[in-house]
Amino acid sequence: MKRPSISFDKDAILEFLLAHGEKIGVAVVAALACGLVWGGVSAARSKTASREQQPAVIEEQANRAAAHIQAVKQPPGAELRRSNLTKLIDPWRAPEVHEPPPVALFNKPLFEEKSKRSKPDVFPIEELQAVAGIAFMPERPADAALGRNAADVDAPEGAEGEAAGTKRRRKKDPRGQAGMPALPPGFSEFGPGMLPPEMMMPGNPGAPGVRGRLVPYCVVTGLVPFAKQMGDYQERFAQAGLRDPQRDVPLWSDYLVERMVVTPNGREDWKRIDLKQFFADAAKQWAGVQPDPMPQGFMLGAESNPGAAFGYCSPLPALAGEPWGLEAVHPWFVAKFKEQLEEQAQLAAEQAEQAATILPGQQPGAEFGGGAPGFGGPGGPGFGPGEFGMQPGGPGMMLDAQGRPIVGVDYRLFRFVDTNVEAGKTYRYRVRLSLWNPNRDLEGRYLTDAALAKDVKLASAPSNVTAAVTVPDTEQLLVRTVRKAESKRFKPGAVEVLVLDKGGDAGNYALRSLVTDPGGIVNVDKKLNKPGDLRTRGEDAFTDAVLVDLRGRQDDRAETRSGKGSPPPEPLDMLFLRPDGSFAVASAADSQPKVDRYMGTLPIMEDPKSKDKQPPGANPENPFGSPFGR
């Protein structure tokens, strides 16, 4: 027998597929068909539907569920009447309260249980804010002129005496005895070197000139939560096992003032102000203190601030001009004072109606001259600077229409006058107060924790940080509108710029005038004046600022407007470039109050072509030559 030959070359494989390929395809299809048939036979035999899956059974169960739901929604009336729900609820409607047994229980405590003393919450100062400005303070007279030695006046009390082996008895402050805030050491009610009243207003024609200096300042004011702190003490110590009238009321101690100079890099560098050194320097530099216009009920009295070197309401330095106004008072107290004035006015009106039916000799309050003392009528105080609320019944006392003291408000004023600031810098402040520890040196059996008796003072959290305030420079750029006759002296395109800066021997503000063109440097220099061309008026002042542009017209259009009415002119604004690269905008509307106030310090403009020349001297708009005389 011949052995079959097997070959796996390309031709042999191709020949095999051509001869047997259709046979292989038919065999594969037949195998798949057999598998499908076998699967159908198995499904018909073993996977038939159960009884629960029959359509008739499913429909029957659905009808039964619907009937049950309908029966629950609408139960028959007989079932409702047989319900015992009412009997179950009736006992709860009228519960029976049994009387206590007549025999006292022996496990009941004989005395009411007292609570132990805990650590009170120390509430920080609220709504802290700061106001910056420039004040004109009189120079302190030489101590030699008063016949006193400067060392004796400015040295701290007891420093010389202790060195010499002598003891000085410190006089009691009458303000502390009266419950008023005590002044810092070195101050008195009429501080050292206090100027006479006739010299406090240099605008008085008969008063001699007052020498002074322009001092930048920041007045920081806030609200001391007096009522809130009292409520916390009352809640904690009213039921305490140990009660002490001196400990159970809040007593404020010293406070801490921190200041930060705002820098472009945004870094916060808070520095603590040494209050002891600050008030020591202020006593030497300030010419005196102004009597505080705040009512007594608005300030933290000495009885609530014992043992503290500095009161929470700092004194106001004396000014050689207008006294301090509302910038030294927190806005909350301004609104509160107005509210009390309205209430007193309403009460006075009601009493006036009642008095109309009573004989004059029987009118209540006739011993006071009728009405409330210090309020109402044309002679009553206004609500302006220096007239905040002083009453004739006592220092800072507030009285109602019947002469009774007014109850204090919820807050007390915090005020700190910082005169150690520099013009042009921006500052922010924060304050932290402290209380004397009411649990100091008490036995542990009265305290929730024995460690509460160790601390001498309890500090609060820092107050809110004030908004950034920038101290203005002594020199300020101002703008005003000029009359038509005066604007004719300017060359075409020229404008007038006013500079407010120190001037004269007195050291107060004085105005200067410069006629320049846009793009010119705002430097008041007498060398710019030429015959027939007066460019400057007043003392020299060099700001090195550049007038970049202006908007509006400088001539006063009110003179040319007809009586029929015309639209108001465009506001006058000028843009300046400072030497440090920053911009400043001066508007006529914002500059008008200062221009009106200091117009008397600006020399008059003489027309060289006019035959009727006015004699040299003060400005005829202010014959006294002082900005305070207008």
Secondary structure, DSSP 8 states (H G I E B T S, - for coil): --------SHHHHHHHHHHHHHHHHHHHHHHHHHHHHHHHHHHHHH----STTSHHHHHHHHHHHHHHHHHHHS--HHHHHT--HHHHHHHHHS-------SS--TTS-SS---B-B--------EEEEEEEEEEEEE----TTTTT--HHHHHS-TTHHHHHTT--------HHHHTT-----TT--TT-TT---GGGS-TTSTTS----EEEEEEEEEEEEE-HHHHHHHHHHHHTTBSS--TTTSS--B---EEEEEE--TT-----EE--HHHHHHHHHHH-S-EE---S-GGGS--GGGSTT-SS-SB--EE--SSS---GGGS-HHHHHHHHHHHHHHHHHHHHHHHHHTTS-GGG-TTGGGTSS-TTSSSTTS--SSTT-SS--TTSTT--B-TTS-B----S-EEEEEEE----TT-EEEEEEE-EEE-TTTT--GGGBSSGGGGT-SEEE---------EE---SSEEE---B-HHHHTTS-TT-EEEEEEEE-TTT--EEEEEEEE-TT-EEEE-GGG-BTTB--EESS-EEEEEEEEEEES--B-TTTT--TT--------EEEEE-TTS-EEEEEHHHHHHHHHHHGGGS-----TT-SS---SSS-TTSTT--GGG-
